[in-house]
């Protein structure tokens, strides 16, 4: 947006109004150049919002629904949208049968997302030298877990060795529960621990 007189892009919006027709949506702006004080109008066109297919993951179940978005906008993995089940984070985008990280919305076939208004449900495995105890835990989405953490779960003290996220496996650093798929651990002979996850057990599998 530039001033037609001096070419400056230091523009103040004095007023705006929307105009709708059957084919398009336009936004008319009354503008003022901050450099030369010229007042002028400009009109921008945008396509009308449309409904797009979205599949929302809510822990162990998925819900198919639609979400109204502007076809002219761009969507990328990680974006947060407001759906009819609350705020959701985009986890995958399908265009012409392929999964992509970003796309113009008008080209999108299906959006995959996960609810960020409910606890994250993660897997937690305890390696018992051949046998495995496996749990489902419900944790706050920003709860951080790191390889090396000493954890109490039921009557065991275990050490976290590997964390599997949506993207990769971690043996160092940390991850938030919102992106964790499973935590792998082994028992240790310690009495002290960093935190107790027993109260967060949804079920033992």
Rosetta blueprint (number, residue, H / E / L):
1 X L
2 X L
3 X L
4 X L
5 X L
6 X L
7 X L
8 X L
9 X L
10 X L
11 X E
12 X E
13 X E
14 X E
15 X E
16 X E
17 X E
18 X E
19 X E
20 X E
21 X L
22 X L
23 X L
24 X L
25 X E
26 X E
27 X E
28 X E
29 X E
30 X E
31 X E
32 X E
33 X E
34 X L
35 X L
36 X L
37 X L
38 X L
39 X E
40 X E
41 X E
42 X E
43 X E
44 X E
45 X E
46 X E
47 X L
48 X L
49 X E
50 X E
51 X E
52 X E
53 X E
54 X E
55 X E
56 X E
57 X E
58 X E
59 X L
60 X L
61 X E
62 X E
63 X E
64 X E
65 X E
66 X E
67 X E
68 X E
69 X E
70 X E
71 X L
72 X L
73 X L
74 X E
75 X E
76 X E
77 X L
78 X L
79 X L
80 X E
81 X E
82 X E
83 X E
84 X L
85 X L
86 X E
87 X E
88 X E
89 X E
90 X E
91 X E
92 X E
93 X E
94 X E
95 X E
96 X L
97 X L
98 X E
99 X E
100 X E
101 X L
102 X E
103 X E
104 X E
105 X H
106 X H
107 X H
108 X L
109 X L
110 X E
111 X E
112 X E
113 X E
114 X E
115 X E
116 X L
117 X L
118 X L
119 X L
120 X E
121 X E
122 X E
123 X E
124 X E
125 X E
126 X E
127 X E
128 X E
129 X L
130 X L
131 X E
132 X E
133 X E
134 X E
135 X E
136 X E
137 X E
138 X E
139 X E
140 X L
141 X L
142 X L
143 X L
144 X E
145 X E
146 X L
147 X L
148 X L
149 X L
150 X E
151 X E
152 X E
153 X E
154 X L
155 X L
156 X E
157 X E
158 X E
159 X E
160 X E
161 X E
162 X E
163 X E
164 X E
165 X E
166 X L
167 X L
168 X L
169 X E
170 X E
171 X L
172 X L
173 X L
174 X L
175 X E
176 X E
177 X H
178 X H
179 X H
180 X E
181 X E
182 X E
183 X E
184 X E
185 X E
186 X E
187 X E
188 X L
189 X L
190 X L
191 X L
192 X L
193 X L
194 X L
195 X E
196 X E
197 X L
198 X H
199 X H
200 X H
201 X E
202 X E
203 X E
204 X E
205 X L
